[in-house]
Amino acid sequence: MADVVSTEALILRLTDTGDTHRVASLLTRELGRLSVLARGARQSSRRFGGQLDVLQAGQAHLGRARLGAIPGLTGFDVTRPWLGLRSALPKFAAACFFVELAEMTTPQGDAVHSSEELDLVLDALDTLDASTEPVRRDLVLGFQLRWFRQHGVLPTLEPTSLSIAGLPALDDQPLAIARALSVGVTVPELDAVRFVAVGALTRALRERIVGRPMQSLRFLHEALSEL
């Protein structure tokens, strides 16, 4: 690694460490997912162009890591603050769910598909941010289906394929909705009944692939129940 490397990145999670530092989990375009140390980030925000926060994307500047240490985050230029995601609780809950799913299913340091993965998450957050509704159920399901499809774990959406894979069977209409959502088609009028039907498939895939509880799920369920 050069003395300083710059890469487009999304902040997935921030963890306080020591008295003034923070560890950021980033999804980057060229380097995959990695953890970096932002020294003094809790004490001064000048080096990072403002207060570091989750659900920000931009240009991350990474310093050379000492042997056995994680890279240092020397600067972060925010290009996507997504202020709309913070304007409504259901939007924020959905965005937190997107980034937690991405972090939990992306191996550390695996850059083989990192550009495609980053684009998929950025597109989902852009769409959610721009939505005039507090949140849309189709965006919640659509991101999951596209993410699982990108990672090669979504079988062909046909009754026989779902049965062979040991996944829930879907009736004709929910199956057609799942097919559309998996390729990026939006279904703004998706109601709660069909959301639950298609959600049985995404839940089964999450439980199989993630393998442990997701902290954001309860938050998301509570936010959606208020709609």
C-alpha positions as a printed Julia matrix, in Angstrom:
227×3 Matrix{Float64}:
   0.0     0.0     0.0
   1.27    3.49   -0.84
   1.71    6.03    1.93
  -1.83    7.29    1.3
  -4.5     5.5    -0.71
  -7.82    7.11   -1.65
 -10.89    5.03   -2.43
 -14.63    5.56   -2.66
 -16.2     4.16    0.49
 -19.35    3.84    2.55
 -19.24    4.0     6.36
 -21.06    0.91    7.63
 -20.35    1.15   11.35
 -18.42    3.24   13.86
 -17.07    1.97   17.18
 -15.46    4.13   19.87
 -12.03    2.99   21.03
  -9.67    4.6    23.52
 -10.4     8.11   24.71
 -10.62    9.9    21.37
 -10.41    7.38   18.52
 -13.0     5.53   16.45
 -12.81    2.37   14.36
 -14.78    2.62   11.12
 -16.0    -0.36    9.13
 -15.91    0.66    5.46
 -17.2    -0.9     2.27
 -14.76    0.32   -0.38
 -14.65    0.17   -4.14
 -11.12   -1.2    -4.63
 -10.25   -2.82   -1.3
 -13.46   -4.57   -0.25
 -14.67   -4.28    3.32
 -12.08   -3.23    5.87
 -11.69   -1.7     9.32
  -9.73    1.54    9.72
  -8.68    3.62   12.71
  -9.76    7.26   12.77
  -7.4     8.79   15.32
  -8.83   11.67   17.31
 -12.2    11.47   15.51
 -14.12   11.93   18.76
 -12.04   14.94   19.74
 -11.8    16.9    16.48
 -13.71   16.62   13.21
 -11.53   18.96   11.13
  -9.47   16.19    9.49
 -12.62   14.42    8.31
 -14.48   17.4     6.86
 -17.07   17.26    9.64
 -18.41   14.7    12.08
 -17.91   11.11   10.93
 -21.19    9.21   10.87
 -22.65    5.98    9.6
 -24.6     6.18    6.35
 -22.12    8.57    4.77
 -20.33    7.86    1.51
 -17.4     9.64   -0.04
 -13.67    9.51   -0.6
 -11.73    7.79    2.17
  -8.02    8.53    2.53
  -6.12    5.65    4.12
  -2.61    5.76    5.56
  -0.12    2.91    5.48
  -0.71    0.38    8.24
   2.09   -0.68   10.57
   2.76   -4.41   10.75
  -0.07   -6.05   12.68
  -2.13   -2.84   12.81
  -5.18   -1.73   10.87
  -4.9     1.12    8.35
  -5.44    4.67    9.57
  -8.23    6.85    8.19
  -6.49   10.18    7.57
  -9.44   11.93    5.95
 -12.97   11.42    4.63
 -14.58   13.71    2.05
 -18.35   13.19    2.19
 -20.08   13.23   -1.21
 -23.33   11.53   -0.18
 -24.61   12.72    3.23
 -28.12   11.32    2.55
 -29.88   13.85    4.75
 -33.23   12.45    3.64
 -32.45    9.15    5.36
 -32.39   11.0     8.66
 -35.67   12.83    8.02
 -37.96    9.88    8.81
 -37.44    7.05   11.28
 -38.6     4.25    8.9
 -36.12    5.44    6.25
 -33.28    5.49    8.75
 -34.24    2.04   10.05
 -34.27    0.59    6.53
 -30.9     2.18    5.73
 -29.37    0.75    8.92
 -30.69   -2.67    7.91
 -29.14   -2.38    4.43
 -25.67   -1.55    5.74
 -25.76   -4.17    8.51
 -26.72   -6.86    6.0
 -23.89   -5.72    3.72
 -21.36   -5.79    6.55
 -22.43   -9.2     7.87
 -22.31  -10.91    4.48
 -19.17   -9.34    2.99
 -15.84  -11.01    3.88
 -13.16   -8.71    5.25
 -10.64   -7.72    2.57
 -12.36   -9.55   -0.31
 -12.18   -7.12   -3.23
 -13.25   -9.48   -6.04
 -16.79   -8.07   -6.29
 -16.34   -5.0    -4.1
 -17.15   -2.45   -6.82
 -20.44   -4.17   -7.71
 -21.32   -4.57   -4.02
 -20.68   -0.91   -3.29
 -22.73    0.2    -6.29
 -25.66   -1.95   -5.18
 -25.71   -0.48   -1.66
 -25.2     3.09   -2.9
 -28.06    2.68   -5.38
 -30.37    1.34   -2.67
 -29.53    4.21   -0.31
 -29.86    6.81   -3.1
 -33.32    5.48   -3.98
 -34.42    5.34   -0.35
 -33.09    8.85    0.29
 -34.95   10.29   -2.71
 -38.26    8.57   -1.97
 -41.14   10.89   -1.11
 -42.58    8.19    1.16
 -41.15    7.55    4.66
 -40.12    4.12    3.4
 -41.39    1.67    0.81
 -41.71   -2.03    1.54
 -40.6    -2.87   -2.0
 -37.23   -1.19   -1.42
 -36.64   -3.25    1.73
 -37.36   -6.52   -0.09
 -35.76   -5.45   -3.36
 -32.39   -4.66   -1.8
 -32.24   -8.06   -0.12
 -33.17   -9.99   -3.27
 -30.68   -8.06   -5.4
 -27.97   -8.49   -2.76
 -28.55  -12.26   -2.51
 -28.65  -12.49   -6.3
 -25.34  -10.6    -6.54
 -23.8   -13.1    -4.1
 -25.09  -16.13   -6.0
 -27.32  -17.46   -3.21
 -30.7   -16.61   -4.71
 -31.98  -19.59   -6.71
 -34.01  -19.23   -9.87
 -37.38  -17.89   -8.78
 -39.4   -20.87   -9.92
 -41.45  -23.2    -7.67
 -39.25  -26.23   -8.4
 -36.01  -24.34   -7.73
 -37.32  -22.95   -4.44
 -38.43  -26.41   -3.36
 -35.07  -28.0    -4.2
 -33.3   -25.24   -2.27
 -35.53  -25.85    0.76
 -36.96  -22.33    0.62
 -40.58  -21.24    1.2
 -43.01  -21.75   -1.66
 -44.61  -18.58   -3.07
 -47.98  -18.24   -4.76
 -48.13  -16.83   -8.27
 -48.49  -13.15   -7.37
 -45.79  -12.99   -4.65
 -43.51  -15.0    -6.94
 -44.01  -12.49   -9.76
 -43.3    -9.63   -7.34
 -40.11  -11.34   -6.1
 -38.9   -11.8    -9.69
 -39.47   -8.13  -10.46
 -37.79   -6.9    -7.28
 -34.77   -9.16   -7.78
 -33.87   -7.36  -11.02
 -34.4    -3.82   -9.72
 -38.04   -3.19  -10.67
 -39.88   -1.15   -8.04
 -43.4    -1.93   -6.83
 -44.43    1.22   -4.93
 -47.94   -0.07   -4.16
 -46.69   -3.2    -2.38
 -49.01   -3.79    0.58
 -48.37   -5.43    3.93
 -49.87   -8.81    2.93
 -47.64   -9.26   -0.11
 -44.69   -7.82    1.83
 -45.08  -10.63    4.38
 -45.43  -13.26    1.64
 -42.26  -12.27   -0.22
 -40.57  -11.54    3.1
 -40.81  -15.23    4.01
 -38.29  -15.89    1.24
 -35.88  -13.1     2.23
 -36.11  -14.11    5.89
 -35.22  -17.73    5.06
 -32.23  -16.58    3.01
 -31.06  -14.21    5.76
 -31.27  -16.9     8.43
 -29.34  -19.31    6.23
 -26.59  -16.89    5.16
 -26.17  -14.47    8.06
 -26.52  -17.14   10.73
 -26.9   -14.78   13.69
 -29.32  -12.07   14.86
 -29.23   -8.68   13.19
 -29.5    -5.73   15.56
 -31.27   -3.55   13.0
 -34.14   -5.98   12.34
 -36.13   -5.18   15.47
 -35.67   -1.47   14.82
 -36.9    -1.95   11.23
 -39.91   -4.05   12.24
 -40.97   -1.45   14.8
 -40.6     1.37   12.28
 -42.58   -0.46    9.59
 -45.35   -1.38   12.02
 -46.06    2.33   12.44
 -46.81    2.82    8.72
